[in-house]
């Protein structure tokens, strides 16, 4: 079999965390990467970094806020034109805002929905449409183990990720017939700004290690991949806990 | 913004190169203008595409408007007395010969497949197996209409606008869109040709026999077993053919019917549509080595010296015998490298090419030899010499090595004063390609392009690569 290589990729949510690590790994492999995020300085740094490592890769920065869906179609077309193609799209934008135990802050909650879910719909819809027409391409969405269960601690973060998982599954069912891959990634705890200072972390892996696993899974065209893989068993157990017990647990 | 609904994967015929294109398939001049308009509004270039038979990247460009002219396919007029046909660019060679044959005419130059379009044949200035005798496709075109990227239409006549005519024909769609062409057909007395097959045990003999045959036979084509080594290097089979003289065919009315030309439905009792699946298991070095060896040995024994009659279609369109034969090269696809080398250097250069391929463990699965004559087109590939076309399977892992091999072979061709042919190319580096031209020729093309297409709207992946855009 031919080893799958991507010549061009788009990473949304590229300025930090897993997104930035993915951009670096792709560029180091010789890929031309469009990096989309709000923060220009971080994007410029990535572009400079890619220029310094060699290997034929390239990072092109694009400023955009994923909470503004109306600007996506035109930017998406600009990016495909600039890259001269598009083989891989990764939606890595995500926020987890701190929520107190009995806090009901709708503005905060909807912001998470906008970034984690609505933004994914805005960016992955044109990607799926394009890939289906061209009968090729890979879409990767970065979900979370947190989307597997509705926990009392962060209702809407869980909801946004669960929604993302379901959206990705539905996309996959739409485009699989055209040979397009849609990969749902469910990371556990990854050492990024998002998890900084959170209590009770375990099995913490670096963003770079997460990116490495994600790209391997994407290359294989996996359906759902836990990162690292041991989370699959943990989440199988957690998903199996009956609701009347789960609500009594301190998770 | 261009509509995502127009997106399609637009690939080269060899299935190696390709990209997403915003495809427009106009059927009118107005439709072509509209496509140019949308490209301008979207800020992207326009790549011209005919039937998509070019092996490499000639009829595509990623993320650009791809102007597919296959629906501009009307036959506008036919003068059966003078043998002059007037067609739109999407008319294929298949429709051309089927249309004129019944009146006793045949296209003077045809490609090895009949699926090519007239627009593509002019853009690439294709040649056939009779290049020595009849020149290129463009030499039989009397005039054409050219639409430039600004939508302006002008008629270009060979006799009156020789310079522009000779620049547009063969410059792979860089100057404008040919929207109509008048082409002179050739008178024939029968739908049959007389062919002769001979074998040559080595390259020197193969070239000598080709050269000896070129003035007695209109069509001369050689097949080379690119696996043979040592003393047998360059061994092959030659096929010569000529049209029949009046009276040689007892029933010309029968053989001149288009239906009488249909290619056989079966090849060796296998339905031809299934043939490529049967060949697929042999599409590797050892399988192809045996196929080439068997073909040579059977030709050299059973077929040696045979003189026989064939229909034009059977002789001309070898590539159409096995539909979709290129699929045997999946998933990697294939590229072809065709070099044109002056007579004096042909043997040395081709010998080095065959040896280099074998040494690199990239032997060509199919080698074809032809005899050529010079032409006066600006981007012409004709010269007084021979051409050797080599088909290579592409494997992702060995791709860089194959491209390197092509570069080495191409540099050697340039040193020998040789030339290349855009329709076949996928891998020649631009600087090597440009070095094959005489001083001022590329500059002349670029000057004409600056004049006719000041916005550099017309671009293809091949044009970018070869002209260094």
Interface residues (C-beta under 8 A of the other chain):
Chain A: X2 X3 X5 X73 X74 X77 X80 X81 X83 X84 X85 X86 X126 X129 X130 X133 X134 X135 X136
Chain B: X1 X2 X4 X5 X7 X8 X9 X19 X20 X42 X43 X44 X62 X63 X331 X332 X395 X396 X397
